[in-house]
Amino acid sequence: MQIRDLDDEVYAALSRRAAEAGTSVPELLRREATRLAARPTVSEWLARSHRRPNEVTADDIIEALDETRGSWPDDRR
């Protein structure tokens, strides 16, 4: 694989990151490509997350937050 027309600043940043990681730029990019390929796309993630039933209501969330935060200063709610 080749990446053409890469800005000099981008390559310099990649070189710095590779040096910090003790590796080469091609190895750094191989690792990042592997990581990227393993992640679902946004549409895949949304499709999976919509399949899960969610029985938590907004009132449940507010109640949990109130328990964590404590009572309101004016306590007139």
N, C-alpha and C positions, 0 to 999 in steps of 0.2 A: 504494500500500500504506500502511496506517496501523497503527501499533502503539499500542494503547490500554492504559491502566492501567500505564504504565511508572513505576517508582519514581523519585522525584526524584533520589535518589543515583545511580541508574543513568544517568539523563539527564545529570546533572552530569559523571559520569565520561566519557560519550561526548563531551560538549562539550569537555572537556579534551583528550581524545585527538584530536579533530578539529582543535582549535586547534594542538596540537603538530605535526600533520601538515600544517597550512596549508590545511585544507579545511573543508567544512561537515559537520554531522552527517548529513544525507541522503546526501551523497557518500561519507562514511566507511561508512555502512551499505550503500550500493550496492556498494562494493568488497568488503566483508566477505561480503555475500550471494553475489556472484559467486565469491569464493574458496570459500565453503562449498558452493555448488552444483557446483563443479568436482571436489570431493573425493569419492571413493567412500564409500558407507556402510560400516559395520563389516562387515555381512554380505557386501557385494560384495567388500571387500578380503579377507575370509576365504576366500570362494569362489575368488578368483584365486590366493591364496597356496597353497591346497591343491592346485592343479593342477600346481604346479612340483615336479618330482622333486628330492628332497634326498638326496644320497648321502653327506653328511657325518655321521659317527657321533659319539657322545659321546666315544669314545676319541680321535678326531681333534681334537676341541675341547680336551680335556684335554692332549693332546700339544702343541698350539699354545700353550696357556696356559703350560705348563711351560717351553717354549722361550723365551717372552717373559719370564717371571718369573725364570728361572734355577733353580738347585738349591734344595731345601728346606734350611733351617738345620740340621736334625738329620740330613738325608740318609739316613734309615732307611726310606724308602718301598719 
